[in-house]
Amino acid sequence: MIPQILASEEIVHATTGGWLAQWAWLIVVVPFAAMLAIIFFGKRMPREGGEIAVGAMGFVFVYAAVLLILNITQGVVYEHSIQVAQIGSVTVEWGWVVDGLSTMMYFVVGTLSFLVFTYALGYMKGDVRVTWFFAAFTFFAGSMLVLVSAPNLIQLIVGWEGVGIASYLLIGHYWEQKENSSAGMKAFYTNKVADIGLIIGAIILGTAVGSFRYSSILDAATANAAVLRPVAVLGGVLLFIGAMGKSAQFPFHVWLPDAMAGPTPVSSLMHAATMVTAGVYLIARMYPLYAGMAADMRVLIVVIGTITLLIAGLLAIVQDDLKRVLAYSTVSQLGYMVAALGAGGYTAGLFHLWTHAFFKGLLFLTAGSVIHAVHSNNMSDMGGLRKKMPVTFWSFTSATLALVAIIPFAGFFSKDEILATLGQNGYRAAMWVGILGAFITAFYMGRAMFLTFFGTYKGDAHVHESPAVMAVPMAILGVAALVAGWVNIPGIYEGFHEWVGVRAITFPSFAPEAFDVPVMLTGLGFALAGLIIAYFFYYADADTQVARDRVRIPVLWPFLEHKYYLDDLYLAMLVNPIKGPIARAVDWSNSYIIDGVVNGAGVLARLISRFVYGDLDQKGIDLAVNTAAIVTGSAGGRVRRLQTGKVQQYAAMTLVGVALLVIAIVIFT
Amino acid sequence: MTLVQYLILGALMFSLGVYGLLIRRNAVMVLLAIELMLNAVNLNLIAFEAALRTSFAGGQVFAIFVISVAAAEVGIGLAIVLLIFRNRRSANVDELDLMRW
């Protein structure tokens, strides 16, 4: 343990956290124990296992909250590893890290999971496979905690893949419909392609340094070690490819909107606290590498993040499905986070992750509440829900204002900090794209809000407010969407910066992001402008909203509606070639080789069994046995005729026998 | 008289008994033939006793045993024959096949 952590020029004092940190492995183990309990006992519980899941997440939430307070008051750095296996010179370890970064993530995952799981108790009531759902959902959160608690790259990959498989299961929850299971597969495959980068990168860095522990790799990175120098940039790029897949960065973003096929609580947790934040977390965890030896590739990270935030924001404008608007919004916000981390804004990126978790989780919960009420995902079937669903409406408003970055809501502080970082660290173009992105964000969120909650109701369902089990988590998050940003106000209170700064690894450059008033005002102005324009487009004729597509720009609109034709491109360039010849070859080999072998084995087995039964058993063994019985029987039948019952015959035979004996004795003696 | 002459007489008597046993149909005559065989044996026992002149007179004792056992046997045998005759109205041995298969 390093009790003193150098953050910029200041010395941050930290403790090892005592038994609270030593027992932090419970955060990971309890969800998995809960998952097993749900699988074995869930069906017999009154809520079909949901209460076990909520209880486990409540435990994680409380433990994480205590750790967070401990970190705020004292600063905690603790790391423990248990050796699991030794393969040659490679040591496989399982452990847990409690430092500023992981504690922040524990808290985000714990809080969001607890609230979303509670919400899911109401949302999933009467659903098919509730027990199955909660088991997979608990596994989802537990895998994310494995990923976050990992002190080495191997454990990170274990959690990473666990999150991937859980998302596959959950996105495909309603697998009776083909498109849902296809969406699950799409998420899984897209991630799998990117995961290859992560795994190769981990192997390169791990073998170069000789250890898969972050602390070893990052110590080597900060010390500018000679062994790491040739592969640092390559390893950094490969790890970033993995992060691009999980965090849905361009061009791997295609899976995230389709992931809406799962139940809404899944979308909420996936977009807020698990899965998509994994990539951002990985970049943040490996930040000393990117800040130091792999600094050359930071431009790449900024460019990818900036492209992502722009193109996803544009796509959100044309969506009619409420959840898809939010999904593209998430992709866009992830672009902000990645761009910030690339530009050197360690705190800014994580701060946006933190605030985004609360308001985006909430946006999905409210969307779920709306969908639950109107039985449609399409915003054309909504409208006028403001009066009928007050809790949902006010929660949605709070989250929208946070996402649009209106002062004093949470998103304002984090997005402003990202823009300021981009500007100050010399990425002026990216900053302007970010400001444009703020405008786009405001526009599509204003559109979603006006179409959903204002005007007249256009559907035909009986609309009602959601039950308390769903409304209370929304209300809590509604407050959080307001206050979550107040933990880091540059120049006034920089708590968040200090929390995530407490780490065992020295940062080469880790300065608190400065305050930039002109940028802040510009961003705020663009956001307000976006809201106002959306108001004119979508609220001015709120009663009918028939003309809401009048902004349909001839070339741009179809282009956006087809998602830049990226899916078609992937289909044409990757999926179909693979599906065509490769699938055909696999099918051929299956039909002719594997099936041939199997059928041949079947035929052979039948022949053998026929021989065994017909020839060996019936004609061999049975015949021998029966023949023995028949011979014995007929022999007995003949021999018994000797038993005439005539005493004199017996006497004669005795006499003959005695005579023969006498003769024999006489001859042989 | 020498031992051999006694033995020849015993053998003749035994053979006569065997002949009677196998040939006679009347059960009473069969029992009679058995008596003849037993007495042939007795004759041999006595003859050997007299010839060997043993001190404990085993042959004579055995002969008396045989006589007493033969008497008991004939008693039982005659009882069986009487019962069979009462049931079957015949005492012919070749008609008695109750023990056959």
HADDOCK unambig.tbl for C-alpha pairs under 7 A between the chains (distance, minus, plus):
assign (segid A and resid 640 and name CA) (segid B and resid 101 and name CA) 6.21 0.50 0.50
assign (segid A and resid 641 and name CA) (segid B and resid 101 and name CA) 6.77 0.50 0.50
assign (segid A and resid 643 and name CA) (segid B and resid 100 and name CA) 5.24 0.50 0.50
assign (segid A and resid 643 and name CA) (segid B and resid 101 and name CA) 5.62 0.50 0.50
assign (segid A and resid 644 and name CA) (segid B and resid 97 and name CA) 6.68 0.50 0.50
assign (segid A and resid 644 and name CA) (segid B and resid 100 and name CA) 4.59 0.50 0.50
assign (segid A and resid 644 and name CA) (segid B and resid 101 and name CA) 6.68 0.50 0.50
assign (segid A and resid 645 and name CA) (segid B and resid 97 and name CA) 4.35 0.50 0.50
assign (segid A and resid 645 and name CA) (segid B and resid 98 and name CA) 6.10 0.50 0.50
assign (segid A and resid 645 and name CA) (segid B and resid 99 and name CA) 4.35 0.50 0.50
assign (segid A and resid 645 and name CA) (segid B and resid 100 and name CA) 3.81 0.50 0.50
assign (segid A and resid 646 and name CA) (segid B and resid 94 and name CA) 6.07 0.50 0.50
assign (segid A and resid 646 and name CA) (segid B and resid 96 and name CA) 6.44 0.50 0.50
assign (segid A and resid 646 and name CA) (segid B and resid 97 and name CA) 5.41 0.50 0.50
assign (segid A and resid 648 and name CA) (segid B and resid 22 and name CA) 5.50 0.50 0.50
assign (segid A and resid 652 and name CA) (segid B and resid 22 and name CA) 6.64 0.50 0.50
